[in-house]
Amino acid sequence: MSYDPNRTQQVPSGQSQYDVPALPGYTMTQQQQKPRRIVWIALSIIGGVVVLGLVAFLVVTVISGLATAGPRNSVDGFYKAYEQQDYATAYTYLDTSGVSIQGQQITQQVFVQASQTIDKVVGPVTKYNITNAQVNNDTATVTVDVTRGTNTMTENIRLHKIGNDWKITGLASPGSTR
């Protein structure tokens, strides 16, 4: 018996082409192949649903992050400047059109003097952490934990969108010191 690669070889009944005897009485039928196909289809559907769920979650997360980015950035810029005692820059984040102190519209000079006085009395801002932001159309509230000396207070910052900029319209400390 000689080997010819161009000639198809016949495999005797009961043996595989690798000279390994087949399991006695075992042959894969169409019925055994169907459950495997159904399992793969089910796994594919489940995988697709999981992927769609993850995509939906990411879209919602990104959209909500984009909605609060403007107010967060304004508050972050304000407190960065305030922390560095750069009150003139901090003042640029304020909407001063409706803000007054004892009936007098707040000017940059008044804001700087008031900020310096507060720093002398309760200590300068040494740390801040934005903990929450909520946006409702063109208004927003950002919650910030502000540390002055050894005291940390929670402040609620109100903002209003003017053109493309978010301006601080009010600072309120609910009085929670930690």
C-alpha positions in Angstrom: 0.0 0.0 0.0 1.6 3.3 -1.1 0.7 6.8 -0.1 -0.6 9.1 -2.9 -1.5 12.7 -1.6 -3.8 13.3 -4.6 -5.9 10.3 -3.9 -8.7 10.3 -1.3 -8.3 7.6 1.2 -11.2 5.6 2.4 -11.5 5.3 6.2 -12.8 1.9 7.3 -16.1 1.9 9.2 -15.6 2.3 12.9 -12.4 4.3 12.6 -11.5 8.0 12.3 -9.1 9.2 9.6 -6.4 9.4 12.3 -6.5 5.7 13.0 -8.2 6.2 16.3 -11.2 4.0 16.7 -14.5 5.9 17.1 -16.4 5.5 20.3 -18.7 2.5 19.9 -22.2 3.5 18.9 -21.5 7.2 19.0 -22.3 9.5 16.1 -23.3 13.2 16.4 -26.8 13.7 15.2 -28.6 16.8 14.0 -30.6 16.8 17.2 -27.4 17.0 19.3 -26.2 19.9 17.2 -29.4 22.0 17.6 -29.1 22.6 21.4 -25.6 24.0 20.9 -26.8 26.3 18.2 -29.6 27.6 20.5 -27.1 28.1 23.3 -24.9 30.2 21.0 -27.8 32.3 19.8 -29.0 32.9 23.4 -25.5 33.9 24.5 -25.2 36.3 21.6 -28.5 37.9 22.4 -27.6 38.3 26.1 -24.2 39.7 25.1 -25.8 42.2 22.8 -28.2 43.3 25.6 -25.3 43.8 28.0 -23.4 45.8 25.5 -26.4 48.0 24.7 -26.9 48.5 28.5 -23.3 49.6 29.0 -23.5 52.0 26.0 -26.7 53.5 27.4 -25.1 53.9 30.9 -22.1 55.6 29.4 -24.2 58.0 27.3 -26.3 59.1 30.3 -23.2 59.5 32.4 -21.4 61.6 29.8 -24.5 63.8 29.2 -25.1 64.4 32.9 -21.4 65.2 33.3 -21.5 67.7 30.4 -24.5 69.4 31.9 -22.8 70.0 35.2 -19.3 70.8 33.8 -19.9 74.5 33.3 -21.2 75.2 36.8 -18.5 73.0 38.3 -15.7 74.7 36.3 -16.9 78.2 37.4 -17.0 77.2 41.1 -13.6 75.5 40.7 -12.1 78.6 39.1 -13.6 80.8 41.9 -12.2 78.7 44.7 -8.8 78.2 43.1 -8.5 81.9 42.9 -9.9 82.4 46.4 -7.5 79.7 47.8 -4.6 81.6 46.3 -6.0 84.9 47.7 -6.4 86.2 44.2 -9.7 87.9 45.0 -9.7 90.0 41.8 -9.8 86.8 39.7 -12.4 85.3 42.0 -14.5 88.4 41.5 -14.7 87.6 37.8 -16.7 84.5 38.5 -19.5 86.5 40.2 -22.7 88.0 38.7 -22.6 91.2 40.5 -25.6 92.8 38.8 -28.0 91.8 41.6 -25.6 91.5 44.5 -25.3 94.2 47.1 -23.8 94.7 50.6 -25.9 96.9 52.8 -27.7 98.3 49.8 -24.5 99.1 47.9 -23.6 97.2 44.7 -20.6 95.1 45.2 -17.5 96.3 43.3 -14.3 94.5 42.9 -12.7 96.7 45.5 -15.4 96.0 48.1 -15.3 92.2 47.3 -11.5 92.2 47.8 -11.7 94.1 51.1 -14.5 91.9 52.4 -12.6 88.7 51.4 -9.5 89.9 53.2 -11.4 90.7 56.3 -13.1 87.2 56.3 -9.7 85.6 55.9 -8.4 87.5 58.9 -11.3 86.6 61.1 -11.9 82.9 60.2 -8.8 82.0 58.3 -8.0 81.7 54.6 -9.4 78.9 52.4 -6.9 76.1 52.5 -8.9 73.4 50.8 -12.2 72.9 48.9 -14.0 69.9 47.4 -16.9 70.0 45.0 -19.3 67.3 46.2 -22.4 67.8 44.1 -23.8 69.8 41.2 -27.4 70.1 40.0 -28.5 72.0 36.9 -32.0 73.1 36.0 -32.1 74.9 32.7 -30.0 78.0 33.1 -29.6 77.8 36.9 -27.5 75.5 39.0 -26.5 74.7 42.6 -23.0 73.4 43.4 -22.2 72.0 46.8 -18.7 72.6 48.1 -16.9 71.6 51.3 -14.6 74.5 52.1 -11.9 74.3 54.7 -10.7 77.5 56.5 -8.1 76.7 59.2 -9.3 73.6 61.0 -13.0 74.1 60.1 -14.8 72.6 57.1 -18.1 74.1 56.1 -20.5 73.0 53.4 -21.5 75.8 51.1 -24.2 75.8 48.4 -23.2 78.0 45.5 -26.0 79.3 43.2 -25.2 80.0 39.6 -27.0 81.5 36.6 -26.0 81.0 33.0 -25.3 84.3 31.2 -24.6 83.8 27.6 -22.1 80.9 27.6 -20.7 81.6 31.1 -21.9 80.4 34.4 -21.8 83.1 37.0 -22.1 82.8 40.8 -25.2 84.6 42.1 -25.1 83.5 45.7 -23.1 81.6 48.3 -25.0 80.1 51.2 -23.5 78.1 54.1 -26.2 75.9 55.6 -24.2 76.0 58.8 -22.8 72.5 58.8 -19.3 72.6 60.2 -17.3 69.4 60.4 
